[in-house]
Amino acid sequence: MDLKQQLMNQAMKMMQDPRVMKAMQNPKVMQTVMGAIQMRAKMQQEMDAQIEKVAKSLKLATRSEVRELKRALSKLERELQQKQQQTKSAE
């Protein structure tokens, strides 16, 4: 089992504990949890932006650019196959 799965299993066990369930009903606790989740998301966005900035300055392709190129290539390959099938059927 990988680490992520183990953490998920532990979290599920904790959520079944009556003390945790009672704490989760407290609005202040939920507000704190939501704040932590939002902070993590914001930090991740900032890190991604910095990584992209460094990659561009080093003239490296970013993950999103590679993904976009793969999509474009797949689309062109499908179009080429369609054109080849059309020419074969026309002959």
MMTF fields as JSON, N, C-alpha, C and O atoms, coordinates in Angstrom:
{
  "mmtfVersion": "1.0.0",
  "mmtfProducer": "UNKNOWN",
  "numBonds": 363,
  "numAtoms": 364,
  "numGroups": 91,
  "numChains": 1,
  "numModels": 1,
  "chainsPerModel": [1],
  "groupsPerChain": [91],
  "chainIdList": ["A"],
  "bondAtomList": [4, 2, 8, 6, 12, 10, 16, 14, 20, 18, 24, 22, 28, 26, 32, 30, 36, 34, 40, 38, 44, 42, 48, 46, 52, 50, 56, 54, 60, 58, 64, 62, 68, 66, 72, 70, 76, 74, 80, 78, 84, 82, 88, 86, 92, 90, 96, 94, 100, 98, 104, 102, 108, 106, 112, 110, 116, 114, 120, 118, 124, 122, 128, 126, 132, 130, 136, 134, 140, 138, 144, 142, 148, 146, 152, 150, 156, 154, 160, 158, 164, 162, 168, 166, 172, 170, 176, 174, 180, 178, 184, 182, 188, 186, 192, 190, 196, 194, 200, 198, 204, 202, 208, 206, 212, 210, 216, 214, 220, 218, 224, 222, 228, 226, 232, 230, 236, 234, 240, 238, 244, 242, 248, 246, 252, 250, 256, 254, 260, 258, 264, 262, 268, 266, 272, 270, 276, 274, 280, 278, 284, 282, 288, 286, 292, 290, 296, 294, 300, 298, 304, 302, 308, 306, 312, 310, 316, 314, 320, 318, 324, 322, 328, 326, 332, 330, 336, 334, 340, 338, 344, 342, 348, 346, 352, 350, 356, 354, 360, 358],
  "bondOrderList": [1, 1, 1, 1, 1, 1, 1, 1, 1, 1, 1, 1, 1, 1, 1, 1, 1, 1, 1, 1, 1, 1, 1, 1, 1, 1, 1, 1, 1, 1, 1, 1, 1, 1, 1, 1, 1, 1, 1, 1, 1, 1, 1, 1, 1, 1, 1, 1, 1, 1, 1, 1, 1, 1, 1, 1, 1, 1, 1, 1, 1, 1, 1, 1, 1, 1, 1, 1, 1, 1, 1, 1, 1, 1, 1, 1, 1, 1, 1, 1, 1, 1, 1, 1, 1, 1, 1, 1, 1, 1],
  "groupList": [{"groupName": "MET", "atomNameList": ["N", "CA", "C", "O"], "elementList": ["N", "C", "C", "O"], "formalChargeList": [0, 0, 0, 0], "bondAtomList": [1, 0, 2, 1, 3, 2], "bondOrderList": [1, 1, 2], "singleLetterCode": "M", "chemCompType": "L-PEPTIDE LINKING"}, {"groupName": "ASP", "atomNameList": ["N", "CA", "C", "O"], "elementList": ["N", "C", "C", "O"], "formalChargeList": [0, 0, 0, 0], "bondAtomList": [1, 0, 2, 1, 3, 2], "bondOrderList": [1, 1, 2], "singleLetterCode": "D", "chemCompType": "L-PEPTIDE LINKING"}, {"groupName": "LEU", "atomNameList": ["N", "CA", "C", "O"], "elementList": ["N", "C", "C", "O"], "formalChargeList": [0, 0, 0, 0], "bondAtomList": [1, 0, 2, 1, 3, 2], "bondOrderList": [1, 1, 2], "singleLetterCode": "L", "chemCompType": "L-PEPTIDE LINKING"}, {"groupName": "LYS", "atomNameList": ["N", "CA", "C", "O"], "elementList": ["N", "C", "C", "O"], "formalChargeList": [0, 0, 0, 0], "bondAtomList": [1, 0, 2, 1, 3, 2], "bondOrderList": [1, 1, 2], "singleLetterCode": "K", "chemCompType": "L-PEPTIDE LINKING"}, {"groupName": "GLN", "atomNameList": ["N", "CA", "C", "O"], "elementList": ["N", "C", "C", "O"], "formalChargeList": [0, 0, 0, 0], "bondAtomList": [1, 0, 2, 1, 3, 2], "bondOrderList": [1, 1, 2], "singleLetterCode": "Q", "chemCompType": "L-PEPTIDE LINKING"}, {"groupName": "ASN", "atomNameList": ["N", "CA", "C", "O"], "elementList": ["N", "C", "C", "O"], "formalChargeList": [0, 0, 0, 0], "bondAtomList": [1, 0, 2, 1, 3, 2], "bondOrderList": [1, 1, 2], "singleLetterCode": "N", "chemCompType": "L-PEPTIDE LINKING"}, {"groupName": "ALA", "atomNameList": ["N", "CA", "C", "O"], "elementList": ["N", "C", "C", "O"], "formalChargeList": [0, 0, 0, 0], "bondAtomList": [1, 0, 2, 1, 3, 2], "bondOrderList": [1, 1, 2], "singleLetterCode": "A", "chemCompType": "L-PEPTIDE LINKING"}, {"groupName": "PRO", "atomNameList": ["N", "CA", "C", "O"], "elementList": ["N", "C", "C", "O"], "formalChargeList": [0, 0, 0, 0], "bondAtomList": [1, 0, 2, 1, 3, 2], "bondOrderList": [1, 1, 2], "singleLetterCode": "P", "chemCompType": "L-PEPTIDE LINKING"}, {"groupName": "ARG", "atomNameList": ["N", "CA", "C", "O"], "elementList": ["N", "C", "C", "O"], "formalChargeList": [0, 0, 0, 0], "bondAtomList": [1, 0, 2, 1, 3, 2], "bondOrderList": [1, 1, 2], "singleLetterCode": "R", "chemCompType": "L-PEPTIDE LINKING"}, {"groupName": "VAL", "atomNameList": ["N", "CA", "C", "O"], "elementList": ["N", "C", "C", "O"], "formalChargeList": [0, 0, 0, 0], "bondAtomList": [1, 0, 2, 1, 3, 2], "bondOrderList": [1, 1, 2], "singleLetterCode": "V", "chemCompType": "L-PEPTIDE LINKING"}, {"groupName": "THR", "atomNameList": ["N", "CA", "C", "O"], "elementList": ["N", "C", "C", "O"], "formalChargeList": [0, 0, 0, 0], "bondAtomList": [1, 0, 2, 1, 3, 2], "bondOrderList": [1, 1, 2], "singleLetterCode": "T", "chemCompType": "L-PEPTIDE LINKING"}, {"groupName": "GLY", "atomNameList": ["N", "CA", "C", "O"], "elementList": ["N", "C", "C", "O"], "formalChargeList": [0, 0, 0, 0], "bondAtomList": [1, 0, 2, 1, 3, 2], "bondOrderList": [1, 1, 2], "singleLetterCode": "G", "chemCompType": "PEPTIDE LINKING"}, {"groupName": "ILE", "atomNameList": ["N", "CA", "C", "O"], "elementList": ["N", "C", "C", "O"], "formalChargeList": [0, 0, 0, 0], "bondAtomList": [1, 0, 2, 1, 3, 2], "bondOrderList": [1, 1, 2], "singleLetterCode": "I", "chemCompType": "L-PEPTIDE LINKING"}, {"groupName": "GLU", "atomNameList": ["N", "CA", "C", "O"], "elementList": ["N", "C", "C", "O"], "formalChargeList": [0, 0, 0, 0], "bondAtomList": [1, 0, 2, 1, 3, 2], "bondOrderList": [1, 1, 2], "singleLetterCode": "E", "chemCompType": "L-PEPTIDE LINKING"}, {"groupName": "SER", "atomNameList": ["N", "CA", "C", "O"], "elementList": ["N", "C", "C", "O"], "formalChargeList": [0, 0, 0, 0], "bondAtomList": [1, 0, 2, 1, 3, 2], "bondOrderList": [1, 1, 2], "singleLetterCode": "S", "chemCompType": "L-PEPTIDE LINKING"}],
  "groupTypeList": [0, 1, 2, 3, 4, 4, 2, 0, 5, 4, 6, 0, 3, 0, 0, 4, 1, 7, 8, 9, 0, 3, 6, 0, 4, 5, 7, 3, 9, 0, 4, 10, 9, 0, 11, 6, 12, 4, 0, 8, 6, 3, 0, 4, 4, 13, 0, 1, 6, 4, 12, 13, 3, 9, 6, 3, 14, 2, 3, 2, 6, 10, 8, 14, 13, 9, 8, 13, 2, 3, 8, 6, 2, 14, 3, 2, 13, 8, 13, 2, 4, 4, 3, 4, 4, 4, 10, 3, 14, 6, 13],
  "groupIdList": [1, 2, 3, 4, 5, 6, 7, 8, 9, 10, 11, 12, 13, 14, 15, 16, 17, 18, 19, 20, 21, 22, 23, 24, 25, 26, 27, 28, 29, 30, 31, 32, 33, 34, 35, 36, 37, 38, 39, 40, 41, 42, 43, 44, 45, 46, 47, 48, 49, 50, 51, 52, 53, 54, 55, 56, 57, 58, 59, 60, 61, 62, 63, 64, 65, 66, 67, 68, 69, 70, 71, 72, 73, 74, 75, 76, 77, 78, 79, 80, 81, 82, 83, 84, 85, 86, 87, 88, 89, 90, 91],
  "secStructList": [7, 7, 2, 2, 2, 2, 2, 2, 2, 2, 2, 2, 2, 2, 2, 6, 1, 2, 2, 2, 2, 2, 2, 2, 6, 1, 2, 2, 2, 2, 2, 2, 2, 2, 2, 2, 2, 2, 2, 2, 2, 2, 2, 2, 2, 2, 2, 2, 2, 2, 2, 2, 2, 2, 2, 2, 2, 6, 6, 7, 7, 7, 2, 2, 2, 2, 2, 2, 2, 2, 2, 2, 2, 2, 2, 2, 2, 2, 2, 2, 2, 2, 2, 2, 2, 2, 2, 2, 2, 2, 7],
  "xCoordList": [0.837, 0.0, 0.891, 1.88, 0.54, 1.346, 0.966, -0.036, 1.77, 1.598, 0.258, -0.408, -0.128, -1.389, -2.569, -3.479, -2.552, -3.64, -3.658, -4.728, -2.489, -2.408, -2.968, -3.693, -2.622, -3.144, -4.657, -5.35, -5.163, -6.615, -7.294, -8.333, -6.722, -7.293, -7.292, -8.273, -6.189, -6.111, -7.135, -7.772, -7.295, -8.264, -9.681, -10.484, -9.99, -11.321, -11.568, -12.67, -10.539, -10.675, -10.917, -11.754, -10.179, -10.336, -11.725, -12.305, -12.266, -13.58, -14.683, -15.76, -14.428, -15.412, -15.37, -16.279, -14.33, -14.198, -15.214, -15.268, -16.025, -17.049, -16.481, -17.126, -15.292, -14.683, -14.371, -14.577, -13.875, -13.56, -14.852, -14.921, -15.864, -17.137, -17.715, -18.255, -17.599, -18.11, -17.31, -17.882, -15.997, -15.15, -15.465, -15.435, -15.767, -16.053, -17.386, -17.627, -18.234, -19.499, -19.319, -20.208, -18.176, -17.886, -17.533, -16.608, -18.253, -17.995, -16.575, -16.008, -16.0, -14.641, -13.628, -12.679, -13.837, -12.941, -13.065, -12.06, -14.288, -14.495, -13.901, -13.334, -14.036, -13.476, -11.952, -11.345, -11.34, -9.89, -9.45, -8.459, -10.175, -9.85, -9.963, -9.081, -11.031, -11.213, -10.115, -9.626, -9.733, -8.646, -7.34, -6.585, -7.074, -5.851, -5.872, -4.855, -7.014, -7.134, -6.936, -6.252, -7.535, -7.389, -5.946, -5.436, -5.294, -3.901, -3.013, -2.119, -3.264, -2.472, -2.661, -1.693, -3.901, -4.178, -3.492, -2.944, -3.525, -2.892, -1.379, -0.76, -0.79, 0.652, 1.029, 2.055, 0.199, 0.47, 0.414, 1.255, -0.565, -0.671, 0.547, 1.087, 0.976, 2.142, 3.401, 4.227, 3.545, 4.711, 4.684, 5.711, 3.519, 3.396, 3.751, 4.419, 3.302, 3.609, 5.109, 5.673, 5.754, 7.198, 7.962, 8.939, 7.513, 8.161, 8.022, 8.974, 6.841, 6.616, 7.494, 8.032, 7.635, 8.469, 9.93, 10.591, 10.424, 11.807, 11.97, 12.964, 11.007, 11.08, 11.118, 11.894, 10.303, 10.301, 11.625, 12.138, 12.182, 13.458, 14.583, 15.545, 14.465, 15.461, 15.094, 15.778, 14.003, 13.501, 13.202, 13.539, 12.57, 12.131, 10.625, 9.908, 10.156, 8.715, 8.106, 8.655, 6.972, 6.273, 5.368, 5.136, 4.864, 3.973, 2.739, 2.312, 2.177, 0.961, 1.244, 0.406, 2.402, 2.752, 2.948, 2.52, 3.587, 3.776, 2.426, 2.186, 1.545, 0.209, -0.545, -1.208, -0.433, -1.093, -0.542, -1.301, 0.772, 1.385, 0.942, 0.701, 0.834, 0.373, -1.049, -1.368, -1.905, -3.282, -3.315, -4.041, -2.52, -2.485, -1.971, -2.499, -0.953, -0.395, -1.418, -1.57, -2.111, -3.144, -4.245, -4.723, -4.638, -5.674, -5.203, -5.954, -3.974, -3.432, -3.325, -3.593, -2.932, -2.844, -4.214, -4.345, -5.247, -6.609, -7.063, -7.651, -6.792, -7.175, -6.462, -7.059, -5.188, -4.422, -4.997, -5.131, -5.337, -5.942, -7.261, -7.541, -8.077, -9.35, -9.132, -9.825, -8.168, -7.871, -7.364, -7.736, -6.517, -6.007, -7.141, -7.174, -8.077, -9.213, -10.097, -10.626, -10.272, -11.096, -10.479, -11.183, -9.162, -8.514, -8.54, -8.672, -8.419, -8.491, -9.886, -10.034, -10.899, -12.281, -12.642, -13.518, -11.992, -12.273, -11.612, -12.041, -10.603, -9.888, -10.618, -10.149],
  "yCoordList": [-1.172, 0.0, 1.248, 1.311, 2.219, 3.433, 4.387, 4.19, 5.401, 6.342, 7.061, 7.25, 7.459, 8.183, 7.319, 7.802, 6.068, 5.157, 4.936, 4.874, 4.818, 4.642, 5.86, 5.73, 7.051, 8.28, 8.356, 8.772, 7.959, 7.967, 7.001, 7.327, 5.833, 4.851, 5.393, 5.235, 6.032, 6.597, 7.71, 7.81, 8.546, 9.639, 9.089, 9.624, 8.029, 7.428, 6.854, 6.97, 6.237, 5.712, 6.847, 6.733, 7.947, 9.088, 9.693, 10.099, 9.758, 10.361, 9.548, 10.077, 8.282, 7.441, 7.58, 7.119, 8.206, 8.411, 9.465, 10.545, 9.169, 10.122, 11.478, 12.508, 11.483, 12.751, 13.635, 14.849, 13.009, 13.764, 14.263, 15.397, 13.415, 13.817, 15.016, 15.939, 14.996, 16.103, 17.376, 18.46, 17.242, 18.406, 18.985, 20.202, 18.124, 18.586, 19.345, 20.085, 19.171, 19.898, 21.322, 22.161, 21.584, 22.91, 23.83, 23.532, 24.937, 25.846, 26.408, 26.615, 26.656, 27.194, 26.177, 26.538, 24.912, 23.86, 23.745, 23.657, 23.746, 23.633, 24.83, 24.685, 26.016, 27.214, 27.106, 27.491, 26.583, 26.399, 25.376, 25.584, 24.284, 23.241, 23.809, 23.587, 24.531, 25.112, 26.134, 26.216, 26.905, 27.867, 27.172, 27.641, 26.047, 25.291, 24.734, 24.761, 24.236, 23.691, 24.797, 24.601, 25.96, 27.084, 27.582, 27.943, 27.599, 28.039, 27.104, 27.547, 25.798, 24.825, 25.028, 24.986, 25.246, 25.45, 26.713, 26.728, 27.77, 29.023, 28.851, 29.335, 28.167, 27.924, 27.096, 27.348, 26.102, 25.259, 26.09, 25.924, 26.98, 27.843, 28.749, 28.929, 29.314, 30.193, 29.429, 29.933, 28.217, 27.406, 27.06, 27.137, 26.682, 26.356, 27.557, 27.417, 28.741, 29.957, 30.227, 30.606, 30.036, 30.258, 29.236, 29.575, 28.0, 26.952, 27.267, 27.12, 27.698, 28.05, 29.239, 29.27, 30.199, 31.37, 30.948, 31.412, 30.071, 29.592, 28.791, 28.947, 27.944, 27.129, 28.023, 27.767, 29.053, 29.97, 30.712, 30.919, 31.117, 31.838, 30.929, 31.401, 29.64, 28.67, 28.104, 27.228, 28.622, 28.184, 26.679, 25.974, 26.21, 24.822, 24.759, 25.705, 23.651, 23.46, 23.09, 22.282, 23.694, 23.359, 22.156, 21.759, 21.587, 20.435, 20.761, 19.971, 21.924, 22.303, 22.485, 22.141, 23.017, 23.179, 21.825, 21.63, 20.902, 19.558, 18.878, 18.236, 19.014, 18.437, 19.014, 18.286, 20.327, 21.001, 20.507, 20.29, 20.329, 19.822, 18.391, 18.036, 17.576, 16.195, 16.168, 15.377, 17.036, 17.107, 17.518, 16.935, 18.527, 18.999, 17.904, 17.715, 17.194, 16.109, 14.995, 14.477, 14.627, 13.588, 14.009, 13.203, 15.267, 15.768, 15.695, 15.274, 16.102, 16.05, 14.61, 14.336, 13.689, 12.284, 11.732, 10.994, 12.092, 11.636, 12.201, 11.488, 13.48, 14.095, 13.438, 13.225, 13.117, 12.456, 11.079, 10.704, 10.327, 9.009, 9.122, 8.318, 10.111, 10.309, 10.622, 10.087, 11.489, 11.846, 10.635, 10.438, 9.818, 8.616, 7.636, 7.021, 7.491, 6.599, 7.124, 6.344, 8.431, 9.022, 8.807, 8.524, 8.943, 8.739, 7.273, 6.963, 6.37, 4.941, 4.57, 3.806, 5.102, 4.778, 5.43, 4.929, 6.53, 7.208, 6.473, 6.634, 5.69, 4.97, 3.768, 3.069],
  "zCoordList": [0.0, 0.0, 0.0, 0.73, -0.808, -0.848, 0.287, 0.974, 0.463, 1.56, 1.491, 2.508, 0.292, 0.141, 0.582, 1.256, 0.208, 0.59, 2.1, 2.707, 2.702, 4.15, 4.873, 5.858, 4.372, 4.985, 4.847, 5.775, 3.696, 3.495, 4.461, 5.034, 4.641, 5.567, 6.997, 7.724, 7.399, 8.741, 8.918, 9.967, 7.895, 7.971, 8.106, 8.87, 7.374, 7.46, 8.86, 9.397, 9.445, 10.802, 11.789, 12.684, 11.622, 12.521, 12.408, 13.414, 11.197, 10.988, 11.665, 11.941, 11.93, 12.585, 14.109, 14.8, 14.627, 16.066, 16.506, 15.919, 17.538, 17.993, 18.421, 18.227, 18.995, 19.414, 18.211, 18.244, 17.154, 15.943, 15.296, 14.823, 15.282, 14.69, 15.444, 14.834, 16.765, 17.572, 17.288, 17.172, 17.179, 16.9, 15.525, 15.346, 14.552, 13.198, 13.131, 12.177, 14.119, 14.15, 14.677, 14.531, 15.283, 15.798, 14.625, 13.87, 14.461, 13.33, 13.307, 12.234, 14.48, 14.526, 14.001, 13.305, 14.339, 13.854, 12.344, 11.639, 11.85, 10.401, 9.666, 8.583, 10.263, 9.653, 9.582, 8.583, 10.639, 10.665, 9.627, 8.927, 9.53, 8.548, 7.129, 6.299, 6.854, 5.525, 5.229, 4.103, 6.234, 6.051, 5.709, 4.857, 6.374, 6.098, 4.677, 3.983, 4.248, 2.889, 1.86, 0.856, 2.111, 1.189, 1.149, 0.088, 2.311, 2.361, 1.563, 0.843, 1.695, 0.945, -0.547, -1.306, -0.977, -2.398, -2.909, -4.011, -2.103, -2.508, -2.613, -3.56, -1.649, -1.686, -2.903, -3.536, -3.235, -4.401, -5.678, -6.561, -5.784, -6.959, -7.078, -8.17, -5.966, -5.982, -6.373, -7.134, -5.854, -6.217, -7.7, -8.374, -8.209, -9.631, -10.493, -11.518, -10.077, -10.834, -10.835, -11.862, -9.692, -9.616, -10.454, -11.122, -10.413, -11.216, -12.699, -13.465, -13.094, -14.497, -14.898, -16.005, -14.013, -14.28, -14.486, -15.415, -13.616, -13.735, -15.024, -15.733, -15.325, -16.545, -17.779, -18.7, -17.812, -18.956, -19.063, -20.163, -17.918, -17.966, -18.458, -19.065, -18.199, -18.675, -20.044, -20.576, -20.602, -21.912, -21.927, -22.878, -20.863, -20.751, -20.951, -20.624, -21.484, -21.648, -20.301, -19.552, -20.015, -18.78, -19.018, -20.16, -17.947, -18.042, -18.87, -19.712, -18.62, -19.344, -20.831, -21.664, -21.169, -22.579, -23.26, -24.397, -22.569, -23.132, -23.313, -24.336, -22.328, -22.416, -23.616, -24.354, -23.799, -24.917, -26.254, -27.199, -26.331, -27.564, -27.851, -29.005, -26.82, -27.015, -27.552, -28.44, -27.013, -27.506, -28.971, -29.776, -29.305, -30.689, -31.619, -32.715, -31.182, -31.991, -32.181, -33.288, -31.128, -31.229, -32.195, -32.994, -32.117, -33.018, -34.468, -35.347, -34.713, -36.075, -36.578, -37.748, -35.691, -36.085, -36.458, -37.434, -35.674, -36.0, -37.339, -38.152, -37.568, -38.837, -40.006, -41.061, -39.821, -40.876, -41.181, -42.346, -40.143, -40.35, -41.094, -41.983, -40.744, -41.428, -42.898, -43.764, -43.178, -44.576, -45.346, -46.502, -44.717, -45.372, -45.665, -46.731, -44.709, -44.937, -46.037, -46.828, -46.107, -47.151, -48.53, -49.499, -48.604, -49.911, -50.306, -51.49, -49.357, -49.66, -50.143, -51.097, -49.492, -49.882, -51.21, -51.916, -51.568, -52.84, -54.011, -55.153, -53.752, -54.841, -55.304, -56.202]
}
